[in-house]
Amino acid sequence: MARIARQPQARRDLIEIWNYIADDSVRSADALIHRVDVKLTLLATNPKLGRARDELSVGLRSVSIGRYVLFYQQMPDGILLVRVLHSARDLASLLKGSV
């Protein structure tokens, strides 16, 4: 089975996103996290499904879920989730130092 690793900042991103959405609806927050988990499972076995983002960092890939973007890198046995960011944010500056 393919492995899904998460950088500490990616874990913090998901917690912050959940908290933000849960202020309005816990059900919606849980549903988004579930969609993220399903997508990560798919990417772990098919890591090239995401868009190559070499302009941000060599080897970085991304895939969108609603208004959020999952940034990850392929590993020999799965993927490493690097960050989870809202698409309206300055992605390049937020990813500096993450990869």
C-alpha positions as CSV (number, residue, x, y, z in Angstrom):
1,M,0.0,0.0,0.0
2,A,1.3,3.4,-0.9
3,R,2.3,5.7,1.9
4,I,1.0,9.3,2.6
5,A,3.4,11.4,4.6
6,R,2.5,14.9,5.8
7,Q,5.0,17.7,6.6
8,P,4.2,19.4,9.9
9,Q,3.2,22.6,8.1
10,A,0.7,20.6,6.0
11,R,-0.9,19.2,9.1
12,R,-1.2,22.7,10.6
13,D,-2.7,23.9,7.3
14,L,-5.4,21.3,7.5
15,I,-6.2,22.1,11.1
16,E,-6.4,25.8,10.3
17,I,-8.7,25.1,7.3
18,W,-10.9,22.8,9.4
19,N,-11.2,25.4,12.2
20,Y,-12.1,28.2,9.7
21,I,-14.8,26.2,8.0
22,A,-16.1,24.7,11.2
23,D,-16.9,28.2,12.5
24,D,-19.8,28.1,10.0
25,S,-20.3,24.3,9.7
26,V,-18.6,21.4,11.3
27,R,-20.2,19.1,8.8
28,S,-18.7,21.1,5.9
29,A,-15.3,21.1,7.6
30,D,-15.4,17.3,8.0
31,A,-16.6,16.8,4.5
32,L,-13.7,18.8,3.1
33,I,-11.1,16.9,5.1
34,H,-12.7,13.7,3.9
35,R,-12.4,14.8,0.3
36,V,-8.7,15.7,1.0
37,D,-8.1,12.2,2.4
38,V,-9.7,10.5,-0.6
39,K,-7.7,12.6,-3.0
40,L,-4.4,11.9,-1.1
41,T,-5.2,8.2,-1.3
42,L,-5.7,8.4,-5.0
43,L,-2.5,10.5,-5.5
44,A,-0.4,8.1,-3.4
45,T,-1.0,5.3,-5.9
46,N,-1.1,7.7,-9.0
47,P,1.2,10.6,-8.1
48,K,1.5,11.9,-11.6
49,L,-2.2,12.8,-11.7
50,G,-1.4,16.2,-10.2
51,R,0.0,19.2,-12.2
52,A,3.8,19.6,-12.2
53,R,4.7,22.8,-10.4
54,D,8.4,23.0,-11.2
55,E,8.0,26.8,-11.5
56,L,7.5,26.8,-7.7
57,S,9.9,24.0,-6.8
58,V,11.5,21.2,-8.7
59,G,9.5,18.0,-8.2
60,L,6.5,19.7,-6.6
61,R,3.0,18.8,-7.9
62,S,-0.4,20.1,-7.1
63,V,-4.1,19.3,-7.3
64,S,-7.1,21.4,-6.5
65,I,-10.0,20.5,-4.2
66,G,-12.6,23.3,-4.4
67,R,-10.8,26.5,-3.5
68,Y,-7.8,24.7,-1.9
69,V,-4.7,23.4,-3.5
70,L,-2.8,20.4,-2.3
71,F,1.0,20.6,-2.9
72,Y,2.9,17.4,-2.7
73,Q,6.0,15.5,-3.8
74,Q,6.3,12.0,-5.1
75,M,8.3,9.6,-3.0
76,P,9.4,6.1,-3.9
77,D,6.6,4.5,-1.8
78,G,3.9,7.2,-2.1
79,I,3.6,11.0,-1.6
80,L,4.6,13.7,0.8
81,L,2.0,16.4,1.4
82,V,3.9,19.7,1.6
83,R,1.2,22.3,2.0
84,V,-2.6,22.9,1.7
85,L,-3.3,26.5,0.7
86,H,-6.3,28.5,-0.4
87,S,-5.9,29.3,-4.2
88,A,-6.3,33.0,-3.7
89,R,-3.2,33.3,-1.5
90,D,0.3,34.2,-2.7
91,L,1.3,30.6,-3.3
92,A,5.0,31.2,-4.3
93,S,5.8,33.2,-1.2
94,L,4.0,30.7,1.1
95,L,5.8,27.7,-0.4
96,K,9.3,29.2,0.1
97,G,11.1,27.2,2.7
98,S,8.4,24.5,2.6
99,V,10.1,22.5,-0.1
